[in-house]
Amino acid sequence: MEKKKEVEFVRVRSCQNELSKSSIDQSWSRCIQNAMISSDMPNASKVSSQRFSHMLEDNRDILKTAHPYIKMLSATATKCGVLIGLSNEEGVILYIEGNSPQLRELGYERGYIHQEAYMGTNAIGLCIETGKSIIIRPEEHFLEILRNWVGFAAPIYSSDDKLIATIFSMIPSKTNYRVVIGAISVAAMSIERQLQLSKEKSMLLNIQEKMHQAQAGIIEASSIVSHDVRNALCNISAYIQLLQLEGSIDCYRGNRILKEIVWVNRLLDDFKKLTVRRLEKVSIQSLDKGLESLIHITEPKAELNNVRLIYKPCKRKSLIRADMNALHHVFINLIENAIQAMEAGGTLTIEVKIDPIAHEVLISFQDTGSGIPSDKIDQVFKMLYTTKRSGSGLGLHISRSIVNSHGGSIEVESVEGEGTVFIVRLPIIQ
């Protein structure tokens, strides 16, 4: 029997990239040392009802944040027999979606502990052990009964870099698992970002209660940078992880990039503590060139979210006196908001018109999303007000302040169930 296990061990080693191979090799070695054999059945232990209730309460925020993402992923994936769920930092399954009687009998249920000692080599346990995303292909599971499945788990970190959960999946081996894994990786990044934004929002609410209006300038100055740069870093991190999973970039270089992104995020945290006034460099600018460059930058994210971008420039050249970097914050925020409003995909139409009577250029951003309820539309520009799961409540407030500083205005019109249009008005040069 020991000889058989050694042969299996060597065979699996040839299937791994360097990072995963090392982790899985070490896991197999530990399984062998612990007298496990490949024909063993999983023996996941279940925590007591009282302890599980405490775990649910302790993880209430992350469960609330992760629930809609898992529901969205499971809407199509579970039809293919895929299980998707969330575990805490101890490997205890807190929430799970999908219907696979075989896996549920093996311990893929709420309250069961998925550690190596109970499940052999498994994605949840190794993800917690290494702190990294882990793929366990069918032949890499130590226990034979799990070898019809691809296991995947991605870590979720708190704002202080502490691993607090994993989002995981068990995928039938015949399924195109790369698509599911890519979606889960992006979801993990989004959950992390939303948790961080929620924490920042709570912090800013406390500041608002204690400070007077003079403090608003400090909040805005730091938030303009933090809000938009974090959006960009989140997207970059997600793309790097997808490239790593596809094998388009090696793990070492990918991890170096991700490490630098973590460093920039920390730098942003320090920047928020500073009371530096935002400088404006105002000059005569071509609005058309500025918009075209932004649309080119945001097109990949739109395509990733099944959103079609349509740009309708004005036939007349639009010259404005502006700080284009500041206006870029406005336009990117409106585009990001529109994409997020169309969860099932749609069309975003960006159109530029001239109002010769008012001597203004009008830039409209019209989406085909769910729209804004009529009783909420008057509040969308208020500081810290948001209807989005991942919103900070600062983007539109800051955008309006920037446009107002240019002598312009922002209007919003919406029909619930049909879509929303934001119209930015800016003075044009005579």
TINU-980188 format. One line per field, with one value per residue (C-alpha): residue in three letters; x, y, z; residue number from 1. Coordinates in pm, whole numbers, m for minus. Layout:
// residues N
type	[ALA;...]
px	[X;...]
py	[Y;...]
pz	[Z;...]
seq	[NUM;...]
***
This chain:
// residues 430
type	[MET;GLU;LYS;LYS;LYS;GLU;VAL;GLU;PHE;VAL;ARG;VAL;ARG;SER;CYS;GLN;ASN;GLU;LEU;SER;LYS;SER;SER;ILE;ASP;GLN;SER;TRP;SER;ARG;CYS;ILE;GLN;ASN;ALA;MET;ILE;SER;SER;ASP;MET;PRO;ASN;ALA;SER;LYS;VAL;SER;SER;GLN;ARG;PHE;SER;HIS;MET;LEU;GLU;ASP;ASN;ARG;ASP;ILE;LEU;LYS;THR;ALA;HIS;PRO;TYR;ILE;LYS;MET;LEU;SER;ALA;THR;ALA;THR;LYS;CYS;GLY;VAL;LEU;ILE;GLY;LEU;SER;ASN;GLU;GLU;GLY;VAL;ILE;LEU;TYR;ILE;GLU;GLY;ASN;SER;PRO;GLN;LEU;ARG;GLU;LEU;GLY;TYR;GLU;ARG;GLY;TYR;ILE;HIS;GLN;GLU;ALA;TYR;MET;GLY;THR;ASN;ALA;ILE;GLY;LEU;CYS;ILE;GLU;THR;GLY;LYS;SER;ILE;ILE;ILE;ARG;PRO;GLU;GLU;HIS;PHE;LEU;GLU;ILE;LEU;ARG;ASN;TRP;VAL;GLY;PHE;ALA;ALA;PRO;ILE;TYR;SER;SER;ASP;ASP;LYS;LEU;ILE;ALA;THR;ILE;PHE;SER;MET;ILE;PRO;SER;LYS;THR;ASN;TYR;ARG;VAL;VAL;ILE;GLY;ALA;ILE;SER;VAL;ALA;ALA;MET;SER;ILE;GLU;ARG;GLN;LEU;GLN;LEU;SER;LYS;GLU;LYS;SER;MET;LEU;LEU;ASN;ILE;GLN;GLU;LYS;MET;HIS;GLN;ALA;GLN;ALA;GLY;ILE;ILE;GLU;ALA;SER;SER;ILE;VAL;SER;HIS;ASP;VAL;ARG;ASN;ALA;LEU;CYS;ASN;ILE;SER;ALA;TYR;ILE;GLN;LEU;LEU;GLN;LEU;GLU;GLY;SER;ILE;ASP;CYS;TYR;ARG;GLY;ASN;ARG;ILE;LEU;LYS;GLU;ILE;VAL;TRP;VAL;ASN;ARG;LEU;LEU;ASP;ASP;PHE;LYS;LYS;LEU;THR;VAL;ARG;ARG;LEU;GLU;LYS;VAL;SER;ILE;GLN;SER;LEU;ASP;LYS;GLY;LEU;GLU;SER;LEU;ILE;HIS;ILE;THR;GLU;PRO;LYS;ALA;GLU;LEU;ASN;ASN;VAL;ARG;LEU;ILE;TYR;LYS;PRO;CYS;LYS;ARG;LYS;SER;LEU;ILE;ARG;ALA;ASP;MET;ASN;ALA;LEU;HIS;HIS;VAL;PHE;ILE;ASN;LEU;ILE;GLU;ASN;ALA;ILE;GLN;ALA;MET;GLU;ALA;GLY;GLY;THR;LEU;THR;ILE;GLU;VAL;LYS;ILE;ASP;PRO;ILE;ALA;HIS;GLU;VAL;LEU;ILE;SER;PHE;GLN;ASP;THR;GLY;SER;GLY;ILE;PRO;SER;ASP;LYS;ILE;ASP;GLN;VAL;PHE;LYS;MET;LEU;TYR;THR;THR;LYS;ARG;SER;GLY;SER;GLY;LEU;GLY;LEU;HIS;ILE;SER;ARG;SER;ILE;VAL;ASN;SER;HIS;GLY;GLY;SER;ILE;GLU;VAL;GLU;SER;VAL;GLU;GLY;GLU;GLY;THR;VAL;PHE;ILE;VAL;ARG;LEU;PRO;ILE;ILE;GLN]
px	[0;282;443;114;91;447;373;62;263;527;261;83;407;443;106;175;315;592;386;88;314;505;187;15;333;365;m1;34;344;153;m137;103;277;m62;m131;m401;m458;m617;m914;m1015;m1345;m1351;m1426;m1515;m1612;m1910;m1896;m2165;m2482;m2392;m2042;m2175;m2426;m2140;m1943;m2236;m2265;m1891;m1894;m2221;m2066;m1875;m2176;m2396;m2136;m2060;m2417;m2525;m2201;m2242;m2611;m2518;m2244;m2463;m2752;m2588;m2298;m2504;m2706;m2386;m2354;m2113;m2104;m2006;m1969;m1793;m1579;m1428;m1058;m1079;m1218;m1572;m1832;m2062;m2271;m2307;m2511;m2563;m2707;m2472;m2595;m2261;m2055;m2300;m2269;m1891;m1911;m1979;m2245;m2276;m2092;m1840;m1466;m1260;m909;m647;m676;m1038;m1049;m696;m558;m840;m873;m1020;m755;m464;m596;m597;m255;m85;m294;m322;m575;m553;m672;m690;m738;m906;m587;m439;m696;m534;m864;m984;m1351;m1291;m1110;m1416;m1400;m1191;m1156;m1088;m1063;m965;m871;m1055;m850;m950;m816;m534;m417;m567;m719;m1080;m1254;m1235;m1479;m1464;m1609;m1626;m1664;m1735;m1420;m1600;m1711;m1515;m1376;m1160;m1467;m1603;m1262;m1213;m1552;m1488;m1146;m1303;m1579;m1319;m1151;m1488;m1588;m1257;m1301;m1661;m1566;m1292;m1526;m1783;m1518;m1408;m1768;m1822;m1503;m1612;m1957;m1789;m1571;m1874;m2050;m1752;m1627;m1785;m1820;m1456;m1359;m1544;m1261;m1011;m1241;m1294;m925;m820;m1128;m1086;m756;m859;m1194;m1074;m728;m870;m1119;m829;m617;m908;m949;m574;m556;m849;m693;m355;m524;m711;m385;m218;m503;m484;m108;m51;179;400;317;636;585;213;274;531;268;6;255;315;m61;m88;188;7;m311;m122;25;m328;m425;m140;m232;m583;m432;m272;m444;m315;m516;m589;m423;m601;m419;m670;m610;m796;m873;m1037;m1329;m1354;m995;m1035;m1354;m1216;m911;m1131;m1366;m1065;m947;m1287;m1390;m1224;m1418;m1740;m1684;m1607;m1948;m2132;m2188;m2175;m2025;m2160;m1990;m2164;m1928;m2047;m1981;m1864;m1529;m1578;m1316;m1344;m1135;m1077;m853;m893;m746;m1020;m1289;m1151;m1250;m1604;m1638;m1479;m1708;m2018;m1906;m1826;m2165;m2346;m2166;m2248;m2613;m2642;m2576;m2708;m2533;m2674;m2581;m2410;m2448;m2216;m2327;m2188;m2413;m2380;m2641;m2571;m2817;m2666;m2312;m2266;m2155;m2373;m2218;m2483;m2419;m2730;m2753;m3017;m2996;m3257;m3300;m3326;m3649;m3822;m3807;m3427;m3318;m3288;m3038;m2785;m2542;m2545;m2220;m2209;m2544;m2533;m2767;m2482;m2352;m1994;m2045;m1877;m2131;m1855;m1824;m2121;m2078;m1715;m1809;m2065;m1813;m1557;m1811;m1938;m1580;m1568;m1881;m2094;m2362;m2477;m2836;m2987;m3301;m3419;m3711;m3721;m3682;m3565;m3242;m3070;m2903;m2653;m2594;m2282;m2305;m1983;m1925;m1766;m1514;m1668]
py	[0;241;170;253;582;675;610;829;1098;1109;1111;1415;1611;1626;1799;2119;2462;2544;2720;2481;2179;2264;2317;2004;1793;1902;1824;1473;1418;1518;1290;996;1079;1088;730;831;613;722;487;650;834;1202;1240;1609;1700;1925;2204;2221;2419;2672;2729;2753;3019;3220;3183;3312;3613;3682;3666;3852;4134;3910;3679;3978;4104;3769;3639;3832;3740;3370;3385;3551;3298;3003;3116;2946;2744;2522;2400;2220;2049;2311;2387;2739;2853;3050;2926;3110;3127;2790;2611;2584;2614;2905;2913;2696;2693;2404;2056;1759;1482;1299;1598;1691;1340;1387;1697;1984;2126;2420;2371;2112;2171;2135;2084;1849;1614;1540;1586;1510;1749;2000;2355;2518;2379;2460;2809;2882;2715;2912;3230;3204;3092;2717;2483;2112;1922;1579;1372;1601;1516;1272;1090;895;967;1338;1279;1348;1711;2023;2210;2583;2834;3202;3388;3695;3938;4214;4568;4480;4188;3917;3615;3607;3371;3173;3160;2810;2582;2214;2172;1848;1752;1756;2117;2414;2497;2792;3009;2933;2986;3319;3445;3336;3507;3836;3790;3744;4071;4249;4118;4236;4580;4610;4515;4775;5042;4959;5003;5332;5449;5377;5565;5865;5866;5886;6169;6351;6329;6471;6733;7046;7142;7249;6884;6807;6952;6712;6414;6506;6566;6223;6045;6164;5978;5681;5615;5611;5461;5176;5103;5082;4866;4629;4581;4533;4274;4082;4076;3961;3674;3571;3578;3362;3110;3095;3051;3370;3509;3313;3308;3484;3791;3797;3786;4066;4284;4197;4275;4620;4679;4596;4849;5121;5052;5101;5422;5544;5467;5688;5959;5983;6095;6396;6733;6828;7061;6925;7141;7222;7280;7466;7518;7511;7148;6944;6764;6515;6392;6354;6149;5927;5833;5746;5532;5340;5276;5164;4944;4624;4647;4715;4406;4197;4298;4244;4618;4777;5128;5369;5707;5987;6285;6630;6740;7075;7081;7131;7344;7398;7563;7285;7067;6756;6526;6634;6588;6242;6149;6260;6077;5752;5754;5798;5520;5284;5359;5288;4954;4848;4949;4697;4372;4160;4367;4641;4952;5270;5560;5860;6158;6511;6801;7180;7414;7735;7942;7852;7837;7497;7151;6864;6521;6256;5907;5697;5338;5067;4956;4914;5288;5487;5494;5832;5880;5829;6034;6361;6199;6053;6345;6352;6259;5896;5810;5502;5229;5008;4702;4813;5190;5436;5716;5960;5928;6137;6392;6448;6453;6727;6932;6905;6999;7291;7417;7439;7652;7358;7128;6765;6659;6313;6164;5809;5579;5278;4959;5141;5320;5638;5930;6167;6492;6698;7065;7265;7616;7625;7878;8135]
pz	[0;88;m251;m427;m242;m336;m705;m688;m510;m785;m1059;m914;m878;m1256;m1293;m1097;m1162;m919;m651;m647;m686;m372;m166;m293;m261;101;165;18;233;546;451;412;741;914;795;549;247;m79;m39;292;314;416;784;823;1178;1243;1499;1767;1699;1966;1828;1474;1582;1732;1407;1203;1432;1424;1044;992;787;548;505;422;174;10;m10;m325;m506;m432;m530;m859;m935;m842;m1065;m1363;m1220;m992;m1293;m1397;m1058;m917;m544;m437;m78;193;480;775;856;1035;730;868;589;674;357;48;m274;m514;m517;m516;m284;m311;m196;76;217;218;437;198;428;665;991;867;911;593;719;583;879;783;404;286;23;m37;m171;141;376;142;70;443;486;205;205;m175;m436;m484;m761;m683;m1007;m997;m984;m716;m447;m205;m144;m448;m386;m458;m788;m1002;m894;m936;m607;m596;m312;m307;13;139;346;585;549;794;572;791;613;733;489;166;m121;m264;m528;m618;m994;m1187;m1377;m1713;m1666;m1808;m1466;m1579;m1636;m1288;m1126;m1303;m1186;m827;m825;m934;m674;m398;m495;m506;m163;m17;m169;m50;306;298;161;431;696;544;523;893;972;766;929;1270;1146;1011;1345;1534;1291;1143;778;760;775;450;242;399;342;m22;m94;27;m105;m466;m483;m269;m437;m797;m750;m544;m824;m1070;m840;m781;m1157;m1210;m930;m1077;m1425;m1287;m1101;m1415;m1615;m1349;m1362;m1741;m1730;m1933;m1664;m1430;m1060;m949;m1167;m1093;m719;m748;m918;m658;m382;m530;m547;m176;m111;m307;m110;213;75;6;364;485;235;377;706;544;515;170;m54;m402;m669;m995;m1324;m1536;m1908;m2239;m2319;m2595;m2432;m2721;m2684;m2310;m2345;m2621;m2412;m2114;m2320;m2454;m2096;m1964;m2260;m2121;m1795;m1986;m2204;m1896;m1757;m2088;m2136;m2480;m2494;m2756;m2801;m2993;m3022;m3116;m3474;m3340;m3158;m2782;m2607;m2233;m1963;m1715;m1504;m1720;m1456;m1216;m1483;m1555;m1199;m1276;m1607;m1482;m1179;m1397;m1633;m1341;m1182;m1509;m1557;m1201;m1251;m1537;m1351;m1636;m1903;m2123;m2317;m2201;m2443;m2398;m2606;m2640;m2743;m2754;m2606;m2803;m2599;m2261;m2411;m2254;m2361;m2237;m2178;m2110;m1970;m2033;m1914;m1951;m1590;m1318;m1262;m939;m735;m756;m379;m380;m679;m483;m245;m491;m458;m77;96;211;52;m171;m298;m427;m243;m301;m290;m55;m100;m200;m579;m691;m413;m514;m883;m830;m632;m915;m1183;m972;m933;m1314;m1322;m1438;m1300;m1297;m1353;m1317;m1469;m1414;m1484;m1255;m1456;m1770;m1686;m1572;m1744;m1583;m1770;m1705;m1813;m1859;m1995;m2341;m2467;m2699]
seq	[1;2;3;4;5;6;7;8;9;10;11;12;13;14;15;16;17;18;19;20;21;22;23;24;25;26;27;28;29;30;31;32;33;34;35;36;37;38;39;40;41;42;43;44;45;46;47;48;49;50;51;52;53;54;55;56;57;58;59;60;61;62;63;64;65;66;67;68;69;70;71;72;73;74;75;76;77;78;79;80;81;82;83;84;85;86;87;88;89;90;91;92;93;94;95;96;97;98;99;100;101;102;103;104;105;106;107;108;109;110;111;112;113;114;115;116;117;118;119;120;121;122;123;124;125;126;127;128;129;130;131;132;133;134;135;136;137;138;139;140;141;142;143;144;145;146;147;148;149;150;151;152;153;154;155;156;157;158;159;160;161;162;163;164;165;166;167;168;169;170;171;172;173;174;175;176;177;178;179;180;181;182;183;184;185;186;187;188;189;190;191;192;193;194;195;196;197;198;199;200;201;202;203;204;205;206;207;208;209;210;211;212;213;214;215;216;217;218;219;220;221;222;223;224;225;226;227;228;229;230;231;232;233;234;235;236;237;238;239;240;241;242;243;244;245;246;247;248;249;250;251;252;253;254;255;256;257;258;259;260;261;262;263;264;265;266;267;268;269;270;271;272;273;274;275;276;277;278;279;280;281;282;283;284;285;286;287;288;289;290;291;292;293;294;295;296;297;298;299;300;301;302;303;304;305;306;307;308;309;310;311;312;313;314;315;316;317;318;319;320;321;322;323;324;325;326;327;328;329;330;331;332;333;334;335;336;337;338;339;340;341;342;343;344;345;346;347;348;349;350;351;352;353;354;355;356;357;358;359;360;361;362;363;364;365;366;367;368;369;370;371;372;373;374;375;376;377;378;379;380;381;382;383;384;385;386;387;388;389;390;391;392;393;394;395;396;397;398;399;400;401;402;403;404;405;406;407;408;409;410;411;412;413;414;415;416;417;418;419;420;421;422;423;424;425;426;427;428;429;430]
***
